Amino acid sequence: GCILGCPDPSTPPQPQADIYKADFEAERAAREQLHGQREALQEELNQLRLRLGGDGARYRHRDPKN
């Protein structure tokens, strides 16, 4: 007899492909969300750099020799 892994004859087995598909779709949604967040942060960084005068050079420590 089987101890583990024997199918229950009273219920149809869950197709493994459905499980893989759901997992794939969840990972894709998470990647798309992270990509959107990254783009938003990149845009925010670009706006902050513009407000600082391009690359923020005005706020860098200046060498007193110059």
ROPALUM-893404 format. One record per residue: residue number from 1; residue in one letter; chain; x, y, z of N, C-alpha, C, O in turn. Coordinates in pm, whole numbers, plus 32768, in hexadecimal, padded with zeros to 4 digits. Atoms other than C-alpha are relative to their C-alpha. Layout:
% residues N
<NUM "A" "A" <X Y Z> <X Y Z> <X Y Z> <X Y Z>> ...
% end
This chain:
% residues 66
<1 "G" "A" <8052 7F88 8000> <8000 8000 8000> <8055 807D 8000> <80CF 807A 8013>> <2 "C" "A" <7FBF 7F7D 8003> <8053 816D 7FE7> <7FF6 8042 8088> <7F90 8038 80CD>> <3 "I" "A" <8002 7FB2 7F85> <80B2 8240 8111> <7FEE 8094 7FDB> <7F98 80D9 8012>> <4 "L" "A" <8009 7F76 802D> <80EA 838E 8062> <7FF7 8003 7F68> <802D 7FAC 7F24>> <5 "G" "A" <8002 7FED 8090> <809B 8407 7F08> <7F99 7FAE 7FB5> <7F9A 7FAE 7F3A>> <6 "C" "A" <8067 804C 8044> <7F76 8325 7EBC> <7F8A 805B 7FE1> <7F5C 80A2 803A>> <7 "P" "A" <8072 7FAA 8020> <7E5D 83D4 7E03> <7F82 7FD0 8047> <7F6A 7F58 8056>> <8 "D" "A" <8080 8020 7FC2> <7D0F 83E4 7EB3> <7F9D 7FE1 7F91> <7F81 8039 7F3F>> <9 "P" "A" <8059 8024 8070> <7C1D 8328 7DCE> <7F7C 804C 8001> <7F35 804B 7F9D>> <10 "S" "A" <8080 7FB9 7FF9> <7AF5 83FC 7E46> <8005 808C 7FC3> <7F9D 80C7 7FA7>> <11 "T" "A" <7FF5 7F7A 803B> <7B7E 8544 7DB9> <805F 7FFB 7F8B> <80C4 7FB4 7F8E>> <12 "P" "A" <7FA3 7FFD 8072> <7C1C 858D 7C6A> <8080 8049 8027> <807A 80A9 8074>> <13 "P" "A" <7F80 7FBF 7FDD> <7D8E 85EC 7C82> <8007 808E 7FC8> <7FD4 80AA 7F5C>> <14 "Q" "A" <7FEB 7F76 802D> <7DEA 875B 7C69> <806F 7FFD 7F97> <80DE 7FD0 7FB2>> <15 "P" "A" <7F97 7FFF 8067> <7EA4 8789 7B21> <8077 8056 8029> <8067 80CA 804F>> <16 "Q" "A" <7F85 7FB9 7FD9> <800A 87EC 7B69> <8014 807D 7FAA> <804A 80E1 7FDA>> <17 "A" "A" <7FEE 7F8D 805A> <8006 88D5 7A3C> <7FB7 807A 8035> <7FE8 80EA 8027>> <18 "D" "A" <8049 7F8E 7FCA> <7EFE 89AF 7AE5> <804D 8041 8072> <804D 80BC 8080>> <19 "I" "A" <7FB1 7FCB 7F91> <7FDC 89D3 7C16> <8076 8050 7FC9> <8092 80BF 7FF7>> <20 "Y" "A" <7F8F 7FB9 803C> <8109 8A33 7B40> <7FD2 8082 7FBF> <8016 80E8 7FCA>> <21 "K" "A" <8032 7F88 8044> <8036 8B29 7A77> <7FDF 806D 8066> <8002 80E1 8051>> <22 "A" "A" <8022 7F9D 7F99> <7FB1 8BD5 7BB0> <807E 803C 803D> <8085 80B5 8055>> <23 "D" "A" <7F82 7FD1 7FC7> <8111 8BED 7C3F> <8046 805F 7F9F> <807A 80C7 7FC7>> <24 "F" "A" <7FC2 7FAD 8068> <8197 8C7A 7AF7> <7FBB 8088 7FF9> <7FFD 80EF 7FF2>> <25 "E" "A" <804A 7F83 800A> <8082 8D7F 7AE7> <8017 8057 807A> <801F 80D2 806D>> <26 "A" "A" <7FE4 7FB3 7F87> <80C0 8DE8 7C50> <808B 803F 7FF8> <809D 80B3 801E>> <27 "E" "A" <7F79 7FC9 800D> <8234 8E13 7C0B> <8004 806F 7F99> <8049 80D3 7FAD>> <28 "R" "A" <8004 7F99 8067> <81EC 8ED8 7AD0> <7FC3 8081 8037> <7FF8 80ED 8020>> <29 "A" "A" <8041 7F8A 7FC6> <8100 8FC2 7B8B> <805F 8047 8061> <8065 80C2 8063>> <30 "A" "A" <7FA1 7FC4 7FA2> <8207 8FF8 7C99> <8070 8048 7FB6> <8099 80B5 7FDE>> <31 "R" "A" <7F96 7FBF 804E> <8314 9044 7B94> <7FCE 8082 7FC2> <8015 80E6 7FC2>> <32 "E" "A" <8037 7F87 803D> <822F 913D 7AE4> <7FEF 806E 8068> <8009 80E3 804C>> <33 "Q" "A" <8011 7F9D 7F96> <81E1 91E9 7C2E> <8087 803C 8027> <8092 80B5 8037>> <34 "L" "A" <7F7B 7FCF 7FDD> <8353 9201 7C88> <8038 805A 7F93> <8079 80BE 7FB0>> <35 "H" "A" <7FD0 7FB0 8070> <83A3 9287 7B2D> <7FBF 808B 8004> <8001 80F0 7FEF>> <36 "G" "A" <8046 7F80 7FF7> <829A 9395 7B56> <8036 8055 8072> <8046 80CE 8063>> <37 "Q" "A" <7FC8 7FB7 7F8F> <8324 93F5 7CAB> <808B 8035 7FDE> <80AD 80A5 8002>> <38 "R" "A" <7F7A 7FD5 8026> <8484 9404 7C1E> <7FFA 8078 7FA3> <8047 80D8 7FB3>> <39 "E" "A" <800E 7F8F 805C> <8415 94E9 7B03> <7FD5 807E 804A> <8008 80EB 802E>> <40 "A" "A" <802E 7F8C 7FB4> <8360 95CE 7BF8> <8072 803A 8053> <8082 80B4 8059>> <41 "L" "A" <7F8F 7FD0 7FB2> <8493 95E2 7CD8> <806A 8042 7FA8> <80A7 80A5 7FCE>> <42 "Q" "A" <7F9E 7FC5 805B> <8574 9626 7BAE> <7FD3 808B 7FD4> <8024 80E8 7FCD>> <43 "E" "A" <8034 7F7E 8027> <8491 9742 7B3F> <800C 8064 8073> <802F 80D8 805D>> <44 "E" "A" <7FF3 7FA9 7F8C> <848D 97D1 7C9F> <8092 802C 8012> <80AD 80A0 8030>> <45 "L" "A" <7F72 7FE0 7FF6> <860A 97C0 7CAA> <8028 8066 7F96> <8072 80C4 7FB3>> <46 "N" "A" <7FE0 7FA0 806B> <8621 9874 7B5B> <7FCC 808B 8022> <8010 80EF 800B>> <47 "Q" "A" <8037 7F7D 7FDB> <853A 9988 7BD9> <8051 8041 806F> <8069 80BA 806C>> <48 "L" "A" <7FAE 7FC8 7F94> <8608 99B3 7D16> <8085 8032 7FCB> <80B7 809A 7FF6>> <49 "R" "A" <7F80 7FD3 803A> <8747 99C8 7C4A> <7FEF 8083 7FB6> <8044 80DB 7FBE>> <50 "L" "A" <8019 7F83 8047> <86AD 9AD6 7B70> <7FF1 8073 8063> <8025 80E0 804C>> <51 "R" "A" <8013 7F98 7F9C> <8644 9B9A 7CA5> <8084 8028 8041> <8094 809A 806C>> <52 "L" "A" <7F7E 7FE2 7FC4> <87A7 9B82 7D29> <8060 8040 7F9B> <80D2 805E 7FBE>> <53 "G" "A" <7FAB 7FBF 8063> <8830 9C18 7BE9> <804D 7F9D 7FAB> <80C6 7FAC 7F99>> <54 "G" "A" <7FBF 8062 8056> <887B 9AEF 7B0A> <802E 7F8A 8050> <7FE2 7F2C 8066>> <55 "D" "A" <7FCB 8073 7FB8> <895C 9A09 7BCE> <8018 801F 8093> <8059 7FD1 80D9>> <56 "G" "A" <7FED 7FDE 7F73> <8954 9ABB 7D1E> <8087 803F 801C> <80B1 8042 8090>> <57 "A" "A" <7F79 7FCA 7FEE> <8AA7 9B61 7CE6> <8001 8078 805E> <8066 808E 80A2>> <58 "R" "A" <8002 7F8B 7FA8> <8A3A 9C9C 7DA2> <800F 7FD9 8092> <8040 8027 80E3>> <59 "Y" "A" <8001 802A 7F74> <8A1F 9BD0 7EE1> <8076 7FAB 8026> <8080 7F7E 8098>> <60 "R" "A" <7F8A 804F 7FDF> <8B65 9B14 7ECD> <8062 8054 8051> <8063 80CF 8047>> <61 "H" "A" <7F99 7FBA 7FB2> <8C7E 9B6A 7FBB> <8064 803C 7F9D> <8095 7FF9 7F42>> <62 "R" "A" <7FA4 7FBD 805B> <8D5C 9C6A 7F12> <808C 8001 803A> <80A0 8015 80B2>> <63 "D" "A" <7F74 7FFC 7FD7> <8ED2 9C59 7F1E> <802A 8091 8018> <801D 80E2 7FBD>> <64 "P" "A" <7FDC 7F73 7FE3> <8F50 9D9A 7FC9> <8074 8032 7FAB> <8088 80AB 7FA6>> <65 "K" "A" <7F91 7FD5 8054> <907F 9DA2 7EDE> <7FCF 8045 7F83> <8019 8094 7F48>> <66 "N" "A" <8033 7FC7 807E> <8FA0 9E04 7DB7> <7FBE 8086 8016> <7F8E 80C4 7FB8>> 
% end
